[in-house]
Each structure stands twice: as structure tokens, then as C-alpha cells.
Amino acid sequence: MNIKQAVLIFITSTFLLTFCLATLFYFLEMDMLSPFLMLIPLLTSVFIQKALLKQPVFGSKGLGFRLGEKKFLLAAPLFSFLFIVIVYAISYLLNPDLFSIEQAYKVIRDTITYNENSSLMMNILVAALLQLLVAPLLNILIFIGEEVGWRGFLYPNLIL
């Protein structure tokens, strides 16, 4: 199989699978699973790379999996944290009422983790810990799916 055919199969299968699963999620009222549709480019690119092109997934001829320089593994989360702090600081400067105890209570009461038997601070702590620990792990899986499919497979094959 040549690269042009592989690219065509990748684009077609990615869009068709995404459309079909998105439609299924919609009709089954499972819209909360929609972010996981971003894994489809990863799955289709791995399938095409391994099964159709008979090329490795990892390595120099692979799909772009590498850690890069170690300094960026530490710097990236720090810059992300700094970005979040700056966004909250600007939000506070523009509208300090968003950060009042009453507003925090109203927002935290609507979260799925809210426990009426715990204090407001404990509820905020649980929500914050979930955001800091669980959300990045789930989101990295979703973003890897997009990056590997579009940048790791499609882009290098389009520039040939």
C-alpha cells in the first residue's frame, strides 16, 4: 500500500468513525463521552501504521512518540500552572465578586463531588484535588489521540 492510499484511508476512516460514534452518543444521550472521540485519530493511525503500512509505531519511522528534552518535562507543567495563576489573577482583578465565599458555595454545591456533610473548604479541596490530579491524566489521553493522529501520522505523510 502506498502513502496516498494510507492517507485517504486514515482521513476517511477517522471522519466516518467519529461521525458514527458521535451520532450514536447523541441518540443514546451519552454526550459526556464525546471528548473521547478524540482518541479515534490515534486508533486509526496506529492501525494503518502497523497493519496496512507494516511500519513501526515507535522509533524514527513511527508516529512521533518521544519524550524530548527532560527540561521540558518539568517546565511544561510549571508554565501551565503559571498560566492558570495569571488567568485567575486577571479574573479576580476584573470581577472580585467571583471569588466570594457565597459564589464559591454556589458553584461548589452544583458539582458532582459536593458532600453536604463536609465543610465548604473540604468540598473546595476535594474539587481542586480532582482538577489537579485526575483531570490532567484524562485530558492527556485525549490530547495524545489528536496529536498522534494528525501530527504524528497525517502531517509527515502529507509533506512527502
Solvent accessible surface area in square Angstrom, and as a share of the most:
residue,aa,sasa,rsa
1,M,112,0.50
2,N,84,0.43
3,I,47,0.24
4,K,168,0.71
5,Q,92,0.41
6,A,0,0.00
7,V,15,0.08
8,L,120,0.60
9,I,65,0.33
10,F,0,0.00
11,I,56,0.29
12,T,64,0.37
13,S,32,0.20
14,T,3,0.02
15,F,124,0.52
16,L,103,0.51
17,L,83,0.41
18,T,42,0.24
19,F,139,0.58
20,C,74,0.44
21,L,62,0.31
22,A,39,0.30
23,T,47,0.27
24,L,87,0.43
25,F,26,0.11
26,Y,141,0.54
27,F,148,0.61
28,L,101,0.50
29,E,146,0.65
30,M,62,0.28
31,D,82,0.42
32,M,139,0.62
33,L,57,0.29
34,S,42,0.27
35,P,62,0.39
36,F,77,0.32
37,L,20,0.10
38,M,63,0.28
39,L,45,0.22
40,I,9,0.05
41,P,3,0.02
42,L,32,0.16
43,L,111,0.55
44,T,11,0.06
45,S,0,0.00
46,V,49,0.28
47,F,118,0.49
48,I,1,0.01
49,Q,6,0.03
50,K,118,0.50
51,A,37,0.29
52,L,54,0.27
53,L,22,0.11
54,K,160,0.68
55,Q,63,0.28
56,P,65,0.41
57,V,17,0.10
58,F,136,0.57
59,G,51,0.49
60,S,122,0.79
61,K,146,0.62
62,G,17,0.16
63,L,3,0.02
64,G,46,0.44
65,F,68,0.28
66,R,199,0.73
67,L,142,0.70
68,G,54,0.52
69,E,101,0.45
70,K,169,0.71
71,K,128,0.54
72,F,117,0.49
73,L,90,0.45
74,L,123,0.61
75,A,26,0.20
76,A,59,0.46
77,P,77,0.48
78,L,106,0.53
79,F,138,0.57
80,S,63,0.41
81,F,119,0.50
82,L,90,0.45
83,F,137,0.57
84,I,82,0.41
85,V,69,0.40
86,I,82,0.41
87,V,66,0.38
88,Y,128,0.49
89,A,48,0.38
90,I,91,0.46
91,S,34,0.22
92,Y,111,0.42
93,L,141,0.70
94,L,144,0.72
95,N,62,0.32
96,P,69,0.44
97,D,107,0.55
98,L,88,0.44
99,F,84,0.35
100,S,39,0.25
101,I,112,0.57
102,E,129,0.58
103,Q,48,0.21
104,A,28,0.22
105,Y,89,0.34
106,K,104,0.44
107,V,82,0.47
108,I,14,0.07
109,R,107,0.39
110,D,116,0.60
111,T,50,0.29
112,I,175,0.89
113,T,42,0.24
114,Y,52,0.20
115,N,69,0.35
116,E,144,0.65
117,N,146,0.75
118,S,37,0.24
119,S,71,0.46
120,L,37,0.18
121,M,131,0.58
122,M,96,0.43
123,N,5,0.02
124,I,51,0.26
125,L,91,0.45
126,V,58,0.34
127,A,19,0.15
128,A,40,0.31
129,L,83,0.41
130,L,71,0.35
131,Q,122,0.54
132,L,108,0.54
133,L,112,0.56
134,V,66,0.38
135,A,25,0.19
136,P,68,0.43
137,L,123,0.61
138,L,85,0.42
139,N,63,0.32
140,I,91,0.46
141,L,95,0.47
142,I,12,0.06
143,F,110,0.46
144,I,64,0.33
145,G,0,0.00
146,E,45,0.20
147,E,78,0.35
148,V,11,0.07
149,G,0,0.00
150,W,69,0.24
151,R,167,0.61
152,G,11,0.11
153,F,1,0.01
154,L,18,0.09
155,Y,130,0.49
156,P,54,0.34
157,N,24,0.12
158,L,106,0.53
159,I,112,0.57
160,L,157,0.78
